[in-house]
Amino acid sequence: MTGCVAVIPARGGSKGVPGENLRRVGGVPLVVRAVRAARAAHGIDLVVVSTDDDEIARVAAGAGARIVRRPAGISGDTAASESALVHALDELAADGLHPRVLAFLQATSPFIDVDALGEAVGRVLAGEADSVFAAVPSHAFLWQRTAEGVTGVGHDMSSRPRRQDRDPQHRETGAFYVMDTAGFTAARHRFFGRVDVAEVLELTAIEIDTADDLAAASALAGLLDRPQPVDVDAVVTDFDGVHTDDTAALSSAGVESVTVSRSDGMGVALLRRAGVPLLILSTETDPVVSARARKLRVDVRQGLEDKATALREWAEERGLDLGRIAYVGNDVNDLACLEAVGWPVTVPEAHPDVRAAARVVLTRPGGRGAVRELADLILAARAARGPAPAHAGAPNDDGRLS
């Protein structure tokens, strides 16, 4: 018998926010955020994503989830989440898995409190509660319209006690529900037996139902997301605005020149020495780009109308997983590439839409150390997971290996 299984229902159809479960917050698809939260929570032994959608299945499996294919009959707009949970439990039982505890997570809650989730799992496993759900304590005064007018809900209109003199009520966030499996199977509902709450911070309690919710979550991601090691296998970059400051000098003879950073050159050299493949993609065909790529000794592809296709082709040629590639861009023509990879990265002065799509916003500007900053983050992640590969030679001051 398994201790706890987390199930994340994530169907493909969504009317409020089309493609909702694959939409990105902080550069990460919502379903992946939920899978990672469940995998990080103490006490959860297996993470399952129940879906009817091929792309959701692919992305969730890449994040470490087991996939249960949900039948069409319980994948429509009117299907209750409980039906997906029961189906997932039946599929697991067919494989001999009978979890004592079921954790139900919703991908539409992008900021799941991992510690609170783990504590809730522990309480149900210990028999201290049968059902525990995420909630925010609230001292709000609620009102309701009736045929007679507006009336107070749960409070006396003639008495306005101070906040500190009132016990809080709790607002359900929808982020997670942890249940005794036997009790849930009997009740077919998430609230039964001894019900309790797991308090979470109000700032994290956003649930995405509309495009405005998605925009608000994206704005909060930079504040709430914990920094993660940039653990990637390859780096792909735009040129203008990343290797340069996005400006150019034009001589009277019509010759264009740009300014690049020796620090960035060193960063590229260090990545090459660590065995990290690099590629520069550029919309324009420019001898400046070719010259810089030769200097750095990295692949380059120019004159591209569709950079995302070139990115995918390059990755496929080298057997690289897009989920483990960092792409660095700065403007709207980089959005398709940023959406294609697992690590969308941008510079601080990037277009607002690009910043919103990024998983990492660097602190150094384009052409002024941004590439070196990313290189340092990648190399630090590699150092944390094991010794660097052996190499010969050392980079000189312009980033070349001697």
C-alpha positions in Angstrom: 0.0 0.0 0.0 1.3 3.4 -1.0 1.3 6.2 1.6 0.1 9.2 -0.4 -0.7 9.7 -4.1 -1.2 13.2 -5.5 -3.7 13.5 -8.4 -3.8 16.6 -10.6 -6.8 16.7 -12.9 -5.8 18.7 -16.1 -8.1 18.4 -19.0 -7.4 20.0 -22.4 -10.5 22.0 -22.9 -11.0 25.3 -21.1 -13.4 28.1 -22.0 -12.3 30.8 -19.5 -8.6 30.7 -20.4 -8.0 28.6 -23.5 -5.2 26.0 -23.1 -5.3 27.0 -19.4 -3.3 24.1 -17.9 -0.4 24.7 -20.3 -0.4 28.5 -19.9 2.8 29.8 -18.2 3.3 31.6 -15.0 6.9 32.6 -14.2 7.9 30.8 -17.5 6.6 27.4 -16.3 3.4 25.7 -17.5 0.7 25.6 -14.8 0.5 21.8 -14.9 4.3 21.6 -14.4 4.1 24.0 -11.4 1.6 21.7 -9.8 3.6 18.5 -10.5 6.7 20.1 -9.0 4.9 21.3 -5.9 3.5 17.8 -5.4 6.9 16.1 -5.9 8.5 18.6 -3.5 5.9 18.1 -0.7 6.9 15.8 2.2 5.0 12.5 2.3 3.8 12.3 -1.3 5.0 9.1 -2.9 3.6 9.4 -6.4 2.3 12.2 -8.6 -0.4 11.4 -11.2 -1.8 13.8 -13.8 -5.2 12.8 -15.2 -5.7 14.3 -18.6 -7.4 13.8 -22.0 -4.8 16.0 -23.8 -1.6 14.7 -25.5 0.4 17.9 -25.0 -0.5 18.1 -21.3 0.5 14.4 -20.9 3.8 15.0 -22.6 4.7 18.1 -20.5 3.5 16.6 -17.2 5.4 13.3 -17.9 8.5 15.4 -18.6 8.1 17.0 -15.1 8.0 13.6 -13.5 4.3 12.7 -13.3 2.6 9.4 -14.1 -0.1 9.9 -16.7 -3.6 8.5 -16.4 -5.6 9.0 -19.6 -9.1 10.4 -18.7 -12.0 9.1 -20.8 -14.0 11.6 -22.8 -17.1 11.0 -20.7 -15.5 12.6 -17.7 -13.5 15.3 -19.5 -16.2 17.8 -20.4 -17.0 21.2 -18.9 -19.6 19.7 -16.6 -17.5 16.8 -15.3 -16.8 17.0 -11.5 -13.2 16.8 -10.3 -14.3 14.0 -8.1 -15.0 11.8 -11.2 -11.4 12.3 -12.3 -10.1 11.4 -8.9 -12.2 8.2 -8.7 -11.1 7.2 -12.2 -7.4 7.7 -11.3 -7.7 5.7 -8.1 -9.4 2.8 -10.1 -6.5 2.9 -12.7 -3.9 2.8 -9.9 -5.8 0.0 -8.2 -5.7 -2.1 -11.4 -1.9 -1.8 -11.1 -2.0 -2.9 -7.4 -1.5 0.6 -5.9 -3.8 1.4 -3.0 -2.8 4.7 -1.4 -3.9 5.4 2.2 -4.1 9.1 1.4 -5.2 11.1 -1.7 -3.9 14.6 -2.3 -6.0 16.5 -4.9 -4.1 19.4 -6.4 -5.4 22.0 -8.9 -3.0 23.3 -11.6 -5.0 26.5 -11.7 -3.4 27.4 -8.4 0.1 28.4 -9.4 1.5 29.1 -6.0 0.9 25.9 -4.0 2.4 26.1 -0.5 4.6 23.0 -0.5 5.2 23.1 3.3 1.5 23.4 4.1 0.7 20.6 1.6 3.2 18.3 3.3 1.9 19.1 6.7 -1.7 18.4 5.6 -0.5 15.0 4.2 1.2 14.2 7.5 -2.0 15.0 9.5 -4.2 12.7 7.4 -1.6 10.0 7.5 -1.4 10.3 11.3 -5.2 10.0 11.6 -5.5 13.5 13.0 -8.1 14.5 10.3 -9.9 12.9 7.4 -10.0 15.8 5.1 -7.7 18.9 5.1 -8.0 21.7 2.6 -5.9 24.9 1.8 -7.6 28.0 3.2 -6.8 31.7 3.9 -7.9 33.1 7.3 -10.3 36.1 6.7 -11.7 38.8 8.9 -13.7 40.3 6.0 -17.2 41.5 6.5 -19.4 39.8 3.8 -22.7 41.2 2.5 -25.5 39.6 0.5 -28.2 41.1 -1.8 -31.7 39.9 -1.0 -35.2 40.9 -2.0 -35.3 43.1 1.1 -32.0 44.8 0.4 -28.4 44.2 1.5 -27.8 42.2 4.7 -24.7 41.2 6.5 -23.5 37.5 6.3 -22.3 36.1 9.5 -22.2 39.4 11.4 -24.5 41.9 13.0 -24.8 45.1 11.1 -25.2 47.1 14.3 -22.0 45.8 15.8 -18.6 46.4 14.3 -16.1 44.5 16.5 -12.4 45.1 16.0 -10.4 42.7 13.9 -8.5 41.4 16.9 -11.8 40.8 18.7 -13.2 38.5 16.0 -12.3 34.9 15.3 -11.3 34.5 11.6 -13.4 32.6 9.1 -11.5 30.7 6.4 -11.8 31.1 2.6 -11.1 28.0 0.6 -8.3 28.6 -2.0 -8.8 25.6 -4.2 -5.0 24.8 -4.2 -5.1 21.4 -2.5 -7.3 18.9 -0.7 -5.8 16.0 1.3 -8.1 13.1 2.1 -8.2 9.7 3.6 -8.7 7.5 0.5 -11.1 5.1 2.0 -13.3 7.9 3.3 -13.2 9.7 -0.1 -14.1 6.5 -1.9 -17.1 6.0 0.3 -18.2 9.6 0.3 -17.4 10.4 -3.3 -16.7 14.0 -2.1 -13.7 15.9 -0.8 -15.3 17.0 2.5 -16.2 14.2 5.0 -15.5 13.0 8.5 -13.2 15.3 10.5 -12.6 18.3 8.2 -9.8 20.8 9.0 -7.9 23.6 7.2 -4.3 24.1 6.3 -3.7 27.9 6.5 -1.8 29.5 3.6 -0.7 33.0 2.9 -3.3 35.2 1.2 -0.8 36.4 -1.3 -0.4 32.8 -2.6 -4.1 32.1 -2.8 -4.8 33.2 -6.4 -6.8 30.8 -8.5 -6.7 31.3 -12.3 -10.2 31.4 -13.9 -9.8 34.4 -16.2 -7.1 36.1 -18.3 -6.9 38.8 -15.6 -6.1 36.1 -13.0 -3.4 34.8 -15.3 -1.9 38.3 -15.7 -2.0 38.9 -11.9 -0.3 35.5 -11.3 2.5 36.3 -13.8 3.1 39.6 -12.0 3.4 37.8 -8.7 5.7 35.1 -9.9 8.8 37.1 -9.6 8.0 37.9 -6.0 6.7 34.5 -4.8 8.8 31.9 -6.8 11.8 30.6 -5.0 15.0 30.8 -7.1 16.0 27.5 -8.6 19.3 26.3 -10.0 19.4 26.9 -13.7 20.1 23.2 -14.6 20.2 23.0 -18.4 22.0 21.1 -21.1 22.2 23.8 -23.7 21.9 27.5 -24.3 20.3 29.3 -27.3 20.3 33.1 -27.5 19.1 35.9 -29.6 21.8 38.3 -30.7 20.7 41.9 -30.7 19.7 42.9 -27.2 21.4 39.9 -25.6 25.0 39.9 -26.8 24.6 43.6 -27.5 22.8 46.5 -25.9 20.4 46.6 -28.8 22.0 49.7 -30.3 24.3 50.0 -33.4 26.7 52.7 -34.6 26.5 53.6 -38.3 29.4 55.2 -40.0 29.2 57.7 -42.9 30.1 54.9 -45.2 27.1 52.9 -44.0 29.1 50.4 -42.0 27.3 49.2 -38.9 29.1 48.2 -35.7 27.9 47.0 -32.3 29.5 46.8 -28.8 29.9 43.4 -27.1 31.2 42.4 -23.7 34.4 40.6 -22.9 32.7 39.3 -19.8 30.0 37.7 -22.0 32.8 36.2 -24.1 34.3 34.6 -21.0 30.9 33.3 -20.0 30.5 31.6 -23.4 34.0 30.1 -23.2 33.3 28.7 -19.7 30.1 27.1 -20.9 31.9 25.6 -23.9 34.6 24.2 -21.6 31.9 22.6 -19.5 30.4 20.9 -22.5 27.3 23.1 -22.9 26.3 23.5 -26.5 25.4 27.1 -27.6 23.5 28.5 -30.5 22.9 32.1 -31.7 19.7 32.8 -33.6 19.1 36.0 -35.5 16.3 37.3 -37.6 18.7 39.4 -39.8 21.7 38.2 -41.8 24.6 40.4 -40.6 28.4 39.9 -40.9 28.7 41.3 -37.4 26.7 38.3 -36.0 28.8 35.9 -38.1 32.0 37.5 -36.8 31.0 37.3 -33.2 29.9 33.7 -33.5 33.3 32.8 -35.1 35.0 34.6 -32.2 33.0 32.8 -29.6 33.2 29.5 -31.6 29.5 28.8 -31.3 26.8 27.7 -33.8 24.9 30.5 -35.5 21.8 30.6 -37.7 20.7 33.8 -39.4 18.0 35.3 -41.6 15.3 33.4 -39.8 11.6 34.2 -40.1 10.8 31.4 -37.8 13.4 31.2 -35.0 11.3 28.6 -33.0 11.5 26.1 -35.9 15.2 26.6 -36.2 15.5 26.1 -32.4 13.6 22.8 -32.5 15.6 21.5 -35.5 18.9 22.3 -33.8 17.7 20.5 -30.7 16.5 17.5 -32.6 19.8 17.3 -34.5 21.7 17.1 -31.3 19.2 14.9 -29.3 18.5 17.7 -26.8 15.4 17.9 -24.7 13.7 21.3 -25.2 12.7 21.2 -21.6 16.4 21.4 -20.6 17.4 24.3 -22.9 17.7 27.9 -21.8 16.7 30.5 -24.4 17.6 34.1 -23.9 15.6 36.8 -25.7 14.6 40.4 -25.3 11.7 41.2 -27.7 8.4 39.9 -29.0 9.9 38.0 -31.9 11.5 35.8 -29.2 8.2 34.7 -27.6 7.8 31.5 -29.6 11.3 30.4 -28.6 10.7 31.3 -25.0 7.5 29.3 -25.0 9.2 26.3 -26.6 11.9 25.7 -23.9 12.0 24.8 -20.3 14.1 27.7 -19.3 12.9 31.0 -20.9 15.3 33.7 -19.8 15.4 37.4 -20.5 17.3 40.6 -19.8 16.0 43.3 -17.4 15.2 45.9 -20.2 13.2 43.4 -22.2 9.7 44.0 -23.6 7.1 43.6 -20.9 5.5 40.6 -22.7 8.9 38.9 -22.8 9.5 39.6 -19.1 6.1 38.1 -18.3 7.0 34.9 -20.2 10.4 34.5 -18.6 11.3 32.0 -15.9 14.5 33.9 -15.1 15.0 37.7 -15.5 18.7 38.4 -15.4 20.0 41.5 -13.5 22.7 42.4 -16.0 21.7 44.2 -19.2 22.1 42.8 -22.7 25.6 43.4 -24.0 26.7 44.2 -20.5 27.2 40.9 -18.8 23.8 39.2 -19.2 25.3 36.1 -21.0 28.0 35.9 -18.3 25.4 36.0 -15.5 23.5 33.2 -17.1 26.7 31.2 -17.6 27.5 31.6 -13.9 24.1 30.4 -12.9 24.3 27.3 -15.1 27.8 26.5 -13.9 26.8 26.9 -10.3 23.9 24.4 -10.8 26.3 21.9 -12.4 28.8 22.3 -9.6 26.0 21.6 -7.0 25.2 18.3 -8.7 28.7 17.0 -9.2 32.2 17.7 -10.3 32.7 19.5 -13.6 34.0 17.5 -16.6 37.7 17.4 -17.2 39.0 19.9 -19.7 42.1 21.2 -21.3 43.2 24.8 -21.5 41.9 27.9 -19.8 40.0 30.9 -21.3 42.0 34.0 -21.9 40.7 37.5 -21.3 38.6 37.8 -24.5 36.8 34.5 -23.8 38.9 32.2 -26.1 40.4 28.9 -24.9 44.1 28.7 -25.1 
